[in-house]
Amino acid sequence: TMTMDAGRITLTLSDEVKDPKTPDAHWQVVDSKGRSYLLHRMTIKDDKFNKTITLPEYIKDVQKVVIYCAWAEANLGEAAF
């Protein structure tokens, strides 16, 4: 889901999305102008899976969310908005 609060976008994955168990899974978003932003790691302290992210203020819209493995440079899954 995507919510807006005070001009900032927050993305939350559903419970159906599981940790891909890859060495370096990251949040990646693509905006309406086709710009891609590689953001935070999905796995956080103590191997917990982070299903929520608040985007930086400079990202004004989201067209696609990608689970991206930076280690393998591979798209592990995506969803369009």
Helices and strands as residue ranges (DSSP letters): E 2-5, E 8-12, E 25-30, E 36-41, E 43-44, G 45-47, E 48-49, E 52-54, E 64-69, E 74-80
